[in-house]
């Protein structure tokens, strides 16, 4: 029997668990802990190669840069990267329970790029992300949903249906929304690596400048 994408993702859980275990190491050293010091709150960034920092050293990848910016904004946090390159929303759903650890206060959910590249049905993508958020909310983990803007070349109807996923789910779950993770970066050559898809270090800084205030507000 031919494998469907969902079957192949399930079959790769062991490998993804190992990869994610590496990704869950702290993005940067936590605040120094002295007697009576407040414990940092944990922010987990769950996503694909964009959040994993493909092609960048760890200290310039999105989780590390986001942690530094949140600290600059006065938040006592530690950001864990839980991005796995190549993941679609289906793969994220398959691993959300073990990729997002129990001590997480807030999770940034950032899927959609690979669903777009594979031309997956927006209804399936919406269902997967809906279930991811539902699992996190059931564990009392707050969510920031990062959207992804589809290129017009995919067709007006497809682009419209895909773009609607994120505000619809944010409203349904009462989640904070960052409408487009690649806002100000996508399609701009000087802000991306040679593949034209993954942001370079400057591109990551621009993403974080937009994303961090949303995360900071969601942390309260």
Residue, then its C-alpha position, 0 to 999 in steps of 0.5 A: x500500500x502506498x504511504x500517504x503523507x500522514x502515514x509517512x509522518x507517523x512512521x518518522x516519529x522516532x526520528x522526529x523525537x530525537x531531532x526535537x529532543x535536541x531542539x528543546x535545549x534552551x536557546x540561550x542561557x537562562x537568567x541567573x538564579x539566586x536565592x528568591x529569584x523569579x523562575x523564567x517562564x518557558x516559551x516554546x516555538x513549535x514549527x518547521x525550518x523557519x523556527x528551527x533556524x535552518x542555515x543559521x548558527x543557533x545564536x542567530x536562529x529565531x528562538x535565541x533572537x526571540x528570547x533576547x528581544x523578550x528579555x529586552x522588553x522586560x520579560x523573564x523568559x527562556x525560549x525553547x526551539x521546537x522546530x523541525x525542518x520539513x514539518x507540515x501541520x500534520x507532522x506538528x500535530x503528531x509530535x505536539x504532545x512530546x515537543x511542548x514540555x509540561x513547564x511551557x507557559x506559552x507556545x508559538x505555533x508556526x506551521x503552514x509553509x510546507x503545507x503551502x509548498x506541497x499544495x495541501x488542502x487548506x481544510x486539512x491544514x486548518x484541522x491539524x492546526x485546530x487540533x494542535x491548539x486544542x491540545x495545548x489549551x487543554x494543557x493550559x498552555x497559552x498560544x500565539x498563532x503565527x500565520x503564513x501568507x500564501x503567494x497569489x501564484x497558488x490561485x485566488x481561491x486557494x490563497x483566500x482559503x489558506x489565509x483565512x485559516x489563521x484568523x478563524x482559528x485564533x478567534x475560535x480559541x481566543x489565541x493571540x494572532x501574528x498574521x504573517x510570520x514572514x511579514x517584511x521578509x518574505x520575497x525580499x532577496x537581501x533578507x533571505x538565504x540563497x534558497x529564497x525561502x529561509x530568512x537570513x540573520x537580518x531577516x530573523x531580526x525583522x521577524x522577531x521585532x514584529x513577533x516579540x511584542x505579540x508574545x510579550x502581550x500574551x505573556x501578560 
